[in-house]
Amino acid sequence: MMHLGWFLTTGFGVYGWNQPWSGNSADDVGRPDLFVDAARSLERAGFDFMMLEDSSVLPDVFRGTFESSVRRGTTVRFDPMPLVPLIAAATERIGIVATVATTFYPPFLAARLFATLDHLTKGRVGINLVTASADGAAQNYGLDKQIEHGLRYEMADEWVDVVTQLWSSWDEDAVVADPASGVFADHEKIHTVDFDGTYYKSRGPLNLPMGPQQGRPVICQAGGSPAGKNFGAKHADTILSMVKGVDAMHEFRADISRRLIDAGRKPDDAKVMFLVNPILGDTDEEARAKRDRLRAQQRENIDGVLAAMSYFSSTDFSQFDLDAPVPDLTRFNGHKSTLEDMAKSGKTLREIALNYKTIESMELVGTPDSVAAQMDEAMEEIGGDGFLIASQVTRKAVAEIADGLAPALRKRGAIRDGYSKPTFRENLTAF
Ligand SMILES: Cc1cc2nc3c(=O)[nH]c(=O)nc-3n(C[C@H](O)[C@H](O)[C@H](O)COP(=O)(O)O)c2cc1C
C-alpha cells in the first residue's frame, strides 16, 4: 500500500485567484473554510496528511517590485500555525503539517508551539523543516542576508537536537493527575535540558507535558542537496522529493535508504514520497486535452516562472538575456539542488522557463482508474512509499482526487481503507 499526502503549495495563501472553478476565492482569503473543506475531503479519502508550505517574505526581487507577488496573490501568506487547530477541530484522523524555517524560529518557541499543537490536535501535528532561502525573509528577521546553504543545514541539525531534547524534557509518565493525592505532575520526572551548542542554548524544561505522539511530532523534510538529504535521513519521518522521472525516483529512494543506514536508522524509518500533480478526466483523451491546455497557459506565463526563479535564488532574473545560456546559478544561495539542476541542463533561460513543469516527479494524466494504475506501477518500480499531491487547491480539484482518484486506488488495494490508529505517527508507520 502507498501513503498519500497533499502539499498546499502556497501554504495558508490565496488559491486560484480569478481562475475557473475557484469563484469563491475572494471569500476564502484569510479564512479557514477552504482548508477545512479540503481536509475533510482528504480524510474521507484516507490521506495521511495535508502539508502547508510557508515562507515569510513578500518578494520584490523580480524587476524590483512587489507586482508579480501580489497581482495574483501568489506570495501572500498568512501564518499557518493558527490554522492547524481549526483544521484539527473539524477532522478526526488526518495529519496536519505546518512549515517551520529552522533558520528563523527560536528552538524553544518552536518546541513549545509544536508540543502545544500536538495536544490540541490529539497527536495529529507534523512539522515540515525548511532552512528557507530568500534574503528578503532573512532581512525580516534582522539578518542582512540569508545564511550560507551549508551553514543553514549545520544550524538546522543542532536546532533539531535542542527541540527534540525539549520535547523529551517531561518523561512519558510525568503527569500523575491523581485527584486523591492532589498531585498533577511528578517533579522528579521533569528535567532541564541545559543545551549549550555552537549556535543554540536553552535551559528547559518545557512548561507543558509531552504530547500524545510521545514527544515527537512527525518530522517532514524536503531537502534535495546532499546536505539536505543527510539532514532528512538523520531526522525525518517522511522525506518529500520532486526528482524527475521514475529512474531518478528509484535512485532517490535508494540514496535515502543508504543515508538512513549511515545515520544509524533503518530504510523504513522514513517514508519517501514524491510530488505529483495528477490531471484527471472522464476519458484519457479528455485528460490529455486538459494537460495540453494547462501547459499552453504555463508557456504564456514566462514572467511568472522568472519571478519564481528570482524568488528562490534572491537574484533578479529580469536582468538576464532570455536567449543566452542560463547563467552559472550555483554561486547563488537559494534552493541549491533546484538551481544546480537548471545550471546543468545547459539550456537557455527561455527554454527553461517554457518547459518549467509544474512541480512534479512524473506526469500522471488519464481517468482515475488509469492514473491509479500508473501510480501503483510506479511505486512497484521505485520502491517508494507514496505520493504527495500538489494540485491546484479548488474544491473541484480536491473532489477529483478525493472522490475520483482515491476510490480508484482503494479499489486496487493500493491505499488504506480507514485509519487504524488515532495519531498521525501511528498511521504513517502502520505500513
Ligand atoms: C515538497 C516540498 C515542500 C517544500 N516546502 C517548503 C516550504 O514550505 N518552505 C520553504 O522555504 N521551502 C520549501 N521547500 C524547499 C526545500 O525545503 C529545499 O530547500 C529544496 O527542496 C532544496 O533543497 P536544498 O535545501 O537541500 O538545497 C520544499 C520543497 C519540496 C520538494
The ligand as an SDF file (V2000), in Angstrom:
LIG
                    3D

 31 33  0  0  0  0  0  0  0  0999 V2000
    7.5060   19.1180   -1.1700 C   0  0  0  0  0  0  0  0  0  0  0  0
    8.3840   20.2680   -0.8640 C   0  0  0  0  0  0  0  0  0  0  0  0
    7.9700   21.1830    0.0800 C   0  0  0  0  0  0  0  0  0  0  0  0
    8.7420   22.2940    0.4120 C   0  0  0  0  0  0  0  0  0  0  0  0
    8.2640   23.2290    1.2830 N   0  0  0  0  0  0  0  0  0  0  0  0
    8.9620   24.3510    1.5110 C   0  0  0  0  0  0  0  0  0  0  0  0
    8.4170   25.3840    2.3250 C   0  0  0  0  0  0  0  0  0  0  0  0
    7.2990   25.2990    2.8130 O   0  0  0  0  0  0  0  0  0  0  0  0
    9.1720   26.4890    2.5450 N   0  0  0  0  0  0  0  0  0  0  0  0
   10.4440   26.6220    2.0220 C   0  0  0  0  0  0  0  0  0  0  0  0
   11.0850   27.6490    2.2620 O   0  0  0  0  0  0  0  0  0  0  0  0
   10.9740   25.6470    1.2540 N   0  0  0  0  0  0  0  0  0  0  0  0
   10.2670   24.5380    0.9750 C   0  0  0  0  0  0  0  0  0  0  0  0
   10.7890   23.5530    0.1690 N   0  0  0  0  0  0  0  0  0  0  0  0
   12.1980   23.6390   -0.2610 C   0  0  0  0  0  0  0  0  0  0  0  0
   13.0520   22.5940    0.4660 C   0  0  0  0  0  0  0  0  0  0  0  0
   12.9820   22.7520    1.8730 O   0  0  0  0  0  0  0  0  0  0  0  0
   14.5050   22.6530   -0.0010 C   0  0  0  0  0  0  0  0  0  0  0  0
   15.0980   23.8530    0.3700 O   0  0  0  0  0  0  0  0  0  0  0  0
   14.5990   22.4710   -1.5110 C   0  0  0  0  0  0  0  0  0  0  0  0
   13.9810   21.2580   -1.8770 O   0  0  0  0  0  0  0  0  0  0  0  0
   16.0540   22.4840   -1.9920 C   0  0  0  0  0  0  0  0  0  0  0  0
   16.8430   21.5450   -1.3030 O   0  0  0  0  0  0  0  0  0  0  0  0
   18.1510   22.0110   -0.5110 P   0  0  0  0  0  0  0  0  0  0  0  0
   17.7050   22.9570    0.5810 O   0  0  0  0  0  0  0  0  0  0  0  0
   18.7120   20.7350    0.0790 O   0  0  0  0  0  0  0  0  0  0  0  0
   19.0740   22.6660   -1.4740 O   0  0  0  0  0  0  0  0  0  0  0  0
   10.0140   22.4650   -0.2020 C   0  0  0  0  0  0  0  0  0  0  0  0
   10.4360   21.5320   -1.1680 C   0  0  0  0  0  0  0  0  0  0  0  0
    9.6390   20.4630   -1.5150 C   0  0  0  0  0  0  0  0  0  0  0  0
   10.1150   19.4810   -2.5640 C   0  0  0  0  0  0  0  0  0  0  0  0
  1  2  1  0
  2  3  1  0
  2 30  2  0
  3  4  2  0
  4  5  1  0
  4 28  1  0
  5  6  2  0
  6  7  1  0
  6 13  1  0
  7  8  2  0
  7  9  1  0
  9 10  1  0
 10 11  2  0
 10 12  1  0
 12 13  2  0
 13 14  1  0
 14 15  1  0
 14 28  1  0
 15 16  1  0
 16 17  1  0
 16 18  1  0
 18 19  1  0
 18 20  1  0
 20 21  1  0
 20 22  1  0
 22 23  1  0
 23 24  1  0
 24 25  2  0
 24 26  1  0
 24 27  1  0
 28 29  2  0
 29 30  1  0
 30 31  1  0
M  END
$$$$
